[in-house]
Every structure is written in C-alpha cells, then in structure tokens.
Amino acid sequence: MRILGIDPGLATIGIGIVARDGAGKQRAEDWLTITTPAGLPLPERLQEIQRDLDEFLHANPVDLAVVERLFFAVNEQSALDVAQARGVLVCALARRGIPVIEPTPLQMKLAITGDGKADKRQVQTMIVRLLGLQEIPRPDDAADALALALYGALIHGSPLIAAAQPPAAPPRPTRARRTTRAARASR
C-alpha cells in the first residue's frame, strides 16, 4: 500500500509517500515540496498547485492520502488562502478516487510520538526512527508530509487507532442540486 501525505500550504506544499508492506513495515519512498511564487495572483497559484499535484499523482499512484486539517489562530487572510489551496488538493485527490484521511495535528502527533503536544523536532525524530532514515528529511514541509503519510500507514488497519478517529462524513450526492427561479416561484 502506498500512502501520500500532504502538508497543505499556498507558498509551499509538503508531499511525502510512505509504502507499507503486507507485514506492516513502513518505508519512505519519496518526499518533496510544491512551491508557488508569491507574486502570482491567487487563482494562478491555485491552478499551479492543482497541475503539479496532478502530474505527481500521474507518475506516483497512491492508495490513500492523508491531508492535515488546518488550525490557525493568528492570521485570518493566510488561513483563508491556505484553506483554498487545501481545497484544491483535496479536490484533485477526490477526482482520482483516492480516499482521504484528515487528521488534526494533535491526532497525527499522538499516533507518531505518543504525545499530542509533541514539538516539530520530536515528530521528526520519530519519523527518522520509524522509517529507518539516516537523517531528518528536508525541507520541514516535506518532513511534515512524511509524518502524515506515516500516520496513514500506522492507522490503516489498526482497529485501536481507527476507533479513536472521528466518524467519516456521510456520503454526499455526487452532483450539486440547483434550484431554478421557476422552482422557487412554485413553492
């Protein structure tokens, strides 16, 4: 099984792939970042993110994706921009039929380190140990994405950890419903 981890962002998106074999052993296959220039208008940056992720997924098929839920407390505009980029990423995965897990940072840290309040260095140290790497992956965004992919490998098939996850959202209709003026007038 190949699991894709995505650390969402607008300027830098972390990407990591972890493979899990039938015996439950994990290994890092690849990690990188997708970047967009700050000077581009937002729609062009979002389009570039979508195009780059589509190209990556075409060359690197995966069975599962893990995209971190956003948590922002300070900069509202930055949060909105990152949320839009995250939406583009999740949509690209959905178009390919790739199942998506969306853990919070606390859930990911708890599964990897045993401490939901672990700092970045503690998470990075654990991914080095659990994936048998020689050093901490760089840049940090790619290391975060590998941690998310590792989270997916750890919880996939684990009834204990899976039971602690929030329930999946109910299925939604595949097409948006539109209400026409004529339909509204007849109500």
HUPE-V849235 format. One record per backbone hydrogen bond with DSSP energy under -1.0 kcal/mol. CO is the residue of the C=O (numbers start at 1). NH is the residue of the N-H. Records with the same first field share a line. If there is no record, write none. Layout:
CO->NH  NH
//
This chain:
1->20
2->63  64
3->18
4->66
5->16
6->68
7->14
11->36
13->34
14->7
15->32
16->5
17->29  30
18->3
19->27
21->24
25->21
27->19
30->17
32->15
34->13
37->40
41->45
42->46
43->47
44->48
45->49
46->50
47->51
48->52
49->53
50->54
51->55
52->56
53->57
54->58
55->59
56->60
64->4
65->101
66->6
75->79
76->80
77->81
78->82
79->83
80->84
81->85
82->86
83->87
84->88
85->89
86->90
87->91
88->92
89->93
90->94
91->95
93->98
94->97
99->65
101->67
103->69
104->108
105->109
106->110
107->111
108->112
109->113
110->114
115->118
119->123
120->124
121->125
122->126
123->127
124->128
125->129
126->130
127->131
128->133
139->143
140->144
141->145
142->146
143->147
144->148
145->149
146->150
147->151
148->152
149->153
150->154
151->155
152->156
155->158
158->162
159->163
161->164
162->165
180->184
181->185
182->186
184->187
//
